[in-house]
């Protein structure tokens, strides 16, 4: 299980770098495709948080799990929307200050660290849950890489610095998985912490990115993400 958790975390983390490379190399991403990915991953992440991570955390830790879930939720809000209020998923097209870009990086490092914790904690419960958590995290890694690299470029940093920022996110995910496997306390409470962070990213980060836009395309993608997760967990026997 330990080897699987690290391998899957590495694959997910690589999407951070791929997203950044697309921005740095000036590759053009379809706005519609990116919006659909964000909406679908929001449904997928909210589903994994509510259907599996939260129930399993409460089953293992009882009422104390709820406190850790809340702490995870609040930590992401503090780092991504209090210390770095300009942050959003997707490519940044306006000029921002260096403080905003580095604040966003600090917030995302915490977030991606818990991504690794979530994958490792999922595999700690079962291989099936680990796979599901992996896909939930993989889906939002690409927009995450786009976001941090474009923020760095918009603040006047070099392409190398923008790519390095995405590399820091990838390393942070790997570190989260590794420490979850090696540090007993983090391994013990990694599941509820991951539940709080995953719920925040899905409901408070990703949903606001598309909920104000008109039409049925994005709501359908969101509901499809929920449905795909439900069907996937039935197929893998989670």
N, C-alpha and C positions, 0 to 999 in steps of 0.2 A: 504493500500500500504506500509506503514512504516514497519509493521510486516513482510510482505512478503519479503521486501528488506533485512531485517536483517536475516531472516531464510535462504534465498538463499545465502547470503554472507557467513553465517556460514558453509553451506554445501560446498561451493566452497573452503573456507579457510581450511576445514578439509583435502582436497587433498594435501595441503602442508605438513601436518603432516604424512599422509599416505606414501607419497613419501620418506620422511626422515626416517620413520620407516623401510621401505624396505631396505634402505642403512645401517642403524644402526644394523638391525637384520641379515645383510649379505644375505638377500634374493636376488636371481639373477633375474634380469629383462632381457627379450629378447631384444637385441640391435635392431633387426629389428622392433619389436613392438614399442619400444620407438621412433625410427626414424620415423615410420609411424605416430605415435601420434603427433610428433613435426610438421611434414609436413602438416597433416590434420588440426591441430589447427592454423597453420600459415595462411592457406587459409580461415579458418573460421573467424579469427580475422581481417584480412585485409578486408574481406567482410563486417563485422559488422561496422568497422570504416568508410569505404567509402560509404556504401549503406544506413546507418542509423544514426550513431552517428554524422558524419560531416554534412550531410544535415539538421538534426534536430537542431544541434547547430547553424548553419548559419540562419536557419529559425527563431530561437528564439532570436538570438543576432546580426544578421547582420554581417557586416565586422569585428566587434571586436572579433567575435568567431574565426576567422582565426589566430589572434594574440595569443589567449589562446591555440589553437591547436598546434601552433608552440612552445609555451612555454612548453607544456606537452611533446612534442617530444624531445626538447632539454634537458629537465630535466633528462629524462631517459638516454640519451646519456652521459650526464655529470656524472651521478652516476654509470652507469654500464660499460661504455667503455672509460671513461677518468680517473675517480678516481680508477676504478677497471678494468684495461685493460685485465686481464686474464679471466674474467667471460665468461662462456658459459652455455647454457642449457644442462642438462644431467649430467651423473656421471663423477666426476673428478678422473682421475687415476694417475696423476702426483703430486709430492710434490709441495706445494705452501707455501708462507709465511703467517704468521698470519695476517699481514697487508692486504694481498689480500683477505683473507677470511672475515675479518671484513669490509673491503671496499665493498665487494660484498653484505654482509648483509645489510649495510647502503643503498646501491643502491636498493636492492630488497625490503627493508622496504618502501621506497618511492613508488616503483612500486606497491607493494601489497596494500598500502594505497589507491592508485588511482584505483586499482581493486575494492575495496569497494565503492569508489566514483562512479565508472562506473555503478555498479549494481544498487545502489540507484538512480542514475541519470536516468538510463534506466527505472526503475519503476516509476520515477517521470513523464516521458513522457507517458508511457502506460504499462500495465501489459505484453503485448506481447513483447515489446522491452526489458523490464526487463528480461524476460525469455531468450531471444536470447543472450543478453549480458552475462547473467549468464553462459550459455553453452560455449560461447566463452572463458570466463575466466577459467571455470572449466577445459577445455581441456589442458591448459598449466600449471595448478597448480601442477600436479604430477611431470613433469620434473623440475619444479621450486624447489620443495621440495627435489628431488634427487640432484639437483645442489648444493644447499646451504649446505645440510648435508654432502655430499661427499667433498666439499671444506673444511669444518671444520675438517673432519677426515684427509684429506690430509695435513692440516697445523699442525697436531699433537694434535688437541683438542680431548677431550673425547667424547664418544658416547652420554653422557648426554648433553654436550654442543651442539653437532650437532643437537640433537632432540630439544633442547631449541631454537636454531636458527630458526628452522622451525615453532616452536610455536610463536615466535616473528612475523614471517610473517603472520601467521593466525590472530593474535591479531591486527596487523596493518590493515588488510583487514576489520575486524569488526569495527575498529575505523574509518576508512574511510567512511564506510556506515553510521555509527552513526552520525558523524559530518556533513555529507552531509544532513542528515535529520534535524539536529538541528541548523546548522550555515547557515544563509541566504545567505551569500556571496559565500560559497562553494557550496551550493545547486544551486545557480544561474549559476555559471560557471563550475559546475562539468561535464556537458555534453561535452563541447569543450575540457576541460582538459583530460577527459577520451578518447576522440577521438584521441588526439595527442599521448597519452601513448599507446593506443591499436594499433595504426598504427605502432608505433616504434617497439613494441614487436613482432608484426606479421612480418613486412617487414625487420626490421634491426636486430632483435635478432634471430628469428626462421628460416627465409628463409636462411641466411648464414650457418645454421647448416647442411643443406642438399643439397644446390644448387651445390656444387662442387663434389658430389658423382655421379658415373656413373649409368646407367640403368634408366628404366622408372618407377620403383616401387614408388619412392618418389615424382617425378613430378605428377604421377597419384593421389597419396594421397593428394597432395597440391590442385590440381584442383578439386578433390572430396570434399575437405573441402569447397571450394568456392561454389560448386554446392549444397552441403547439406545446407549451410546457405541460399542460394537463395530459395531453396524449403521450408526450415523451415519458413522463413519469409512470404512466400505465404500462408503456412498452418495456421499460427497463426494470419494472417491478419495484419502484421506490415506495 
